[in-house]
Amino acid sequence: ENISDFSLNITDCTQVVVPEEVFFTVAAAGILENLLVLIAVVRNKNLHLPMYFFICSLAISDMLGSLYKTLENIFIILCKMGYLTRRGDFEKKLDDAMDSMFILSLLGSIFSLLAIAADRYITIFYALRYHNIMTLRRALVILAIIWTFCAGSSIAIALFSYEAATVIPFTILFPLMMFFILCLYVHMFLLARSHAKKIASLPTSTVHQRTNMKGAITLTIFLGVFLCCWAPFVLHILLARFCPHNPYCACYMSIFHVNGTLIMCNAIIDPMIFAFRSPELRSTFKKMFCCAR
């Protein structure tokens, strides 16, 4: 808040404010979509597979991101109405809890993406041994490790968020993990292309090539959407920490509400890219809605 007020004094950039109606509508849509995915996977035993459990992990991360921005906006509204003070002890603890939720959402999304990438890699290149390599129990252990690490890291980062030694590794982790996932997808695409050339004489080669291309396009779109939605907010954190009084940094930080809305838009788009493209999930949704009617 103080940084935003100072920014208006040293730049001509006006604060871009997203209407509260739009803000809460986007947040509610993201929470409901991902909640629908979780319910569908729980109800359909055919979806009790490692791949869908990793998608559920990503859905939980998206829900936490939307919930964080919703609670933060409510907190700001209550402060402006005078029901809460900005520097009280209770408000400080509440702010740390919400910051921890945000970090948990970001780390959970990154590591869920990494788990999905690894699962796809094993599916493509170790298809015959997939069920021996990626068992349901092993997938649950992986998810338990991921969320334990993310929870511990989010609490530590939230408590020491004012230290540069904490902010720098956190912001470096984002592009580093994205680069690693992108390299894994590129490696998958190149190997799939190489295998397709070797089996070009087979009757099903065209089908395999189309399947590999479809998967590559889907994953490329997904990574692009994730970067577009999260990178502006991560950049905002860096600028707010290292150059809050620079006019150019302050001008960028004037679109804080837009960056927050992008995070919630990611929670809406993710189910459409991964979950809603699954025929099994679509069939489950139809059965759920038909039963409801």
C-alpha positions, 0 to 999 in steps of 0.5 A: 500500500505504501509502495503504491502511494509512493509510486503515484508521486514519482510517476504519471502511471495511474493505479489500474483497479479491477472492479470487485465484481469481476474479481470475485466472479473470476475467483469463484469460477476458478474455485468451482471448476477445480472443485468439479474436477476433484469431485469427478476424480473422487467419484469415478473409480476409473480415474483413480490413476496417477495421472489424474491424481497429479491433475488433482494436485494441480487443481488444489494449487489453483484453488489455493491461488484463487482463494488467496487473492479472494481473501486478500481482496476481502482483507483490503476492503475491510481495512478501507472500511475501518474494521481492521487496522493495517499494522495490528498484530492480528492483521500481521499474522493474517497477512503472513498466513495469506502470503504463505497460502500464495507461496504454497499455491505457486510451489504446488503448481510448479511441482505438480507440473513437474510431476505431470511432465515426468508422468507423461515422459514415462507414459510415452517412452516406457509404456510397457513398464509404466504401471510397474514404474508409476504405481498408485502408491508411488504417486501418492508418496510423490504427492505427499513429499511435494506438498510437505516440501511446499508447505514447509517452504511456504511457511519459511518464505512467508516468515522471512520474506523481507530478507533478500536471501529468501526472496532471491532463491524463491524467484529463481526457482520459478524460471529454473523449474519452468526451464527444466519442464520445458526441456523435458517436453522438448526432449519428449517431442524430439524422441517421439519424432525420432521414434515416429520416423523409425516406424514410418513404415507401419500402418499406425505411424500416422496415428502415433504422429498425430497423437504425439503432435496433439500432446506436444501442442497441448503441453506447449499451450499449458506452459505458455498460459502458466507463464503468462499468468504467473510471471507478471506477479513474480516480477512484481514481487522482485520489483517491490523488493529491489527497486520500489522507488524506481519510477519504471518499477513503480509504474509496472507495480501500478497494475498489481490488481491485473497481475492478481487477476491473471493468477485466477484466470490461470485457475479457470484455464487449467481445467479446460486444458488438461481435465476437460479434454479427457473423454473419461472426465467429460463422461463423468461430468455428464453423469454428474449433471444428469444425476443432479437434474 
